[in-house]
Amino acid sequence: MADDDYLDAVDYTRDDLDVEDFEDVKHAVRLQDVHRTFKLGKKEIGAVIGVNLTIDAGEFVVISGKSGSGKTTLLNIIGAIDLATQGRVFVMDVPINDYDESFRSSFRLNNTGFIFQSYNLVSTLTAIENVMFPMQLYEKKQSELREEAMKLLEGVEMDHRADHLPWQLSSGEQQRIAIARATANDPPIILADEPTANLDGDSGQMIRDLLIELNKQGKAVIVMSHDERILNQPDIQHYKMELGVLTRHV
């Protein structure tokens, strides 16, 4: 089935569209001539320029580039946090830019897990409460959610810190909590923005190992990073971004 035929076969006018409605998702991410411009007075700044990118399920993609090259903007577009000003953005074959913020918010909650450089944990919530936070839309008892969250904490070796607040945790511990939270709804796509930048050697290696493990579980892992130890991992797809332009690293 051709791409256009495949897309025409799905009713995109529905507000309750779910990935389960697709019999066969072709790509985790597909970007077609994607641009993102920002206005600064009368001047337009091109943060992302003509990006074409296809990422399949289970691929590990790393995009490197200098600060200000457009990496974070691109990641936000893939994660439906930001909108492209031109081009087509498909996430799990869904043309995500065609929907309103309410749909995009629900979609990214279920299909993408974010890991940020600054962790972005809720300061007033304990570790386990931070992990439970994205699970709240599900009609489950709090005891069930807590049990599932504890299993995720065990997976990142942080179950012994379940009742600690973020300020009581080291940087590496906070990032592990953030990874547990990112996987709370078992999303098929993991998005990470410089996840090891603020960490020491041992903590950084643990985060690298966790990202590799998530990829082995079949998730598409997309990382913006300068970390040479991530870039040198075997079987990754390495791209470079410069002044908004994405190119394949050779």
N, C-alpha and C positions, 0 to 999 in steps of 0.2 A: 504494500500500500504506500503510495506517495505521501510525502509529508503533508501536503495540503489536503489530501483526501482523509488522512488520519485526523487532522485537526477539525475538518468539517464534520466528522462522525461524532464529535463530542459536543454536547449542548453547553456552550460557554455562557449562556444567559442565566444559568442556575446560580443561585447564591450559595448553595450548600455543596458545591462541587468538592469532591474528595478524591485523593489519589487512587483510592480503591475502585473508583469508577473506570479506571484505565486497565484494560486487559494486559497491555504490554507497554510499559514506559520505555521509550527508546533511549533517552539521554537524561542524565541527572541535571545537566546544565547545557543550554545552547544559546549563545549570543550571536546575533546577526547585525553587523555594522552598528554597534552600540556606541553612542556618544553621550557625554554628560557635560553640559556647559553651565557655568555660573556667571551671573552678572555682577560686575563690580563697577557701579556707576553706569556709564555708557559703554563700558568695555566688557566683552565676553571672554571668559577664561575657559579653555577646554581642559577639563580634568581627565576625561576619558574620550579617546578619539578613534573612532572606527574599529572597535574591537570585535573580532570574530573568534569564537572559542567554543569548542565542544568537549564536554567532560562526561564520560560514561560512568555508570554505577561501578563502584569498587576501584576507581582510579585515585591516585594520590598526586595532586597537582600542587606545585610550589611556584609562587610568583615572587620574584625578587626585584628590587629597585630602590633607588634613593628615596629619602623622605620627600614628599611632595610630588612623587611620580604618578600618583593616581591609584595606587594599590588599594587603599582603604575605601575610596569611592567605588571602585570596581567591586570590592567585596560587599559593600552595602547594597549595590544594585543587584547582585546575585542573591543576596539575602532578603530582598524586597523591603529593605529599610529606606532606600533611596530609589528614585525613578530615573530611568534613562530619558534624555530629552529627544533622542532619536534612535531608531533601530528597534529590534525585537529581542525580548528577553523571555526565554522559556526555562522554567524550573520544574523538573519532573514532567516535562512536556506541557506544562500549563503556561500560557502566555500571561505571566503574572502582572505585567504593566497594564493589562486590559481591565483590571479589577480595582474596586475602591479600597480604601485603607482598611476597612473592617474585614474584608475578605483576606487581604494580604497579611494582616496581623494574625489571623487564625491560621492561615496557610504556613507562614514561617514558623509559628509555634509548633506545628506538627511535623514539618518537613526539613527544617534547618536548625542546627544547634550552633550557637555562637560562642567562641572563646576569645576574649579580649585581652589585649596587652595589660590593661589596668584591672582585670578580673571582673569588675562591675558587680560585685556581690552587694546585696542589700545590707547595709551596715547594722540595721536593727534586728536582723534575722540571724538565727543560728545556722550552722552549716547545713543541718538536715532541713531546716525551714527554707533555706535558699534553694536546695535541690527540689523540694516539694512545690516551690512557687509556680513553676511552669506547668505543673500537673493539675492545677486547681480547676481547669475547665472540665475535667473528667468527673463523671458522677460516681465517685467512689467514696467510701468511708475514709475518714482521716487516718484511721488505723491501717487501712490498706495502702494508702499513699505513703505513710511513714515507713511501712515495711519495704515498699519498693524503693524508696529513697535510701534506706539503710543499705540495701543490696548494692545500689550504685556507689555509695560511699565505701563499701567494702571493696568494690572493684578498683578504686583509686587509693586504697589503703588509708582511708580517713574516717572509718567508722568510730574509731576511738576519740575523734574530735567532733562528733555529731552535734553536741550541745554547746560548742564554742562559738562565740561571735567572731566576725572577720578580724577585728583588731587583736584578738587573742591568737591569731594564726600567723605563721611566717608567709612570705611571698609565695614560696613553692606550695605550701599547704592551701593557700587561697586559690591558686591556679588549679590545683587538683579538685577542689570543691567546684570551681567553675566548669571543669570538664565533666564532672558528675552531673551538674545542672544542665549542661549542653546536651547530654544524652538522656535526659529525663523522659522524654516522649519517644525515645528510640527513633530519631530522625534518620532518614537515609543520607543526609548531607551534613557534614561538619565543616564549619567555616571558622578559621582561626587567624587573628590579626596579630602578628608578632608575639606568639604565645610564650616564647622563651626569653624575650628581650630583657626582662627585669629579674631574671633568675640566675642563681649561681650554678656551678658545674653539675652538682649532683641533682639538684632540683630540675634544672633544665633537661638533663638526660631522662629523668622520670617522665617529664611531659612529652619528650620525643617518643619514648617507648609507648606511652598511652595513645598517642596519635597513630603510631604504626599499628597498634593492636586494634584500634577502631577501624582502620583501613582493612585489616585482615578479616574483620567481621563483615566486610562487604560494603561498608559506607564509603561514599565519595568524600575524600578529605581534601579541602582546598585551603592552603596556608599561604599567607603573605609573610615573608620572612627573609632576613639576611643571614640566618643561622646556617653556617657552613655544614654543620653536622646533619641538619635536615636536608640541605641541598645535595649532600653527598650520599643520601640513602639510595640503595638500588631500586630500580623500577619506578622512580618518580617521573612525572612529566614536569620539566622545568621551563618556565617562561620568564622573560624579563620585561619590565615596564619602565618606560622612560618618556617623560613629558606627555603622559596620557596614552602612549602608543604601546601596544602589547606585541611582543615578538617571541617566537619559539627559540629557546636557548639551544645552541648546537655545540 
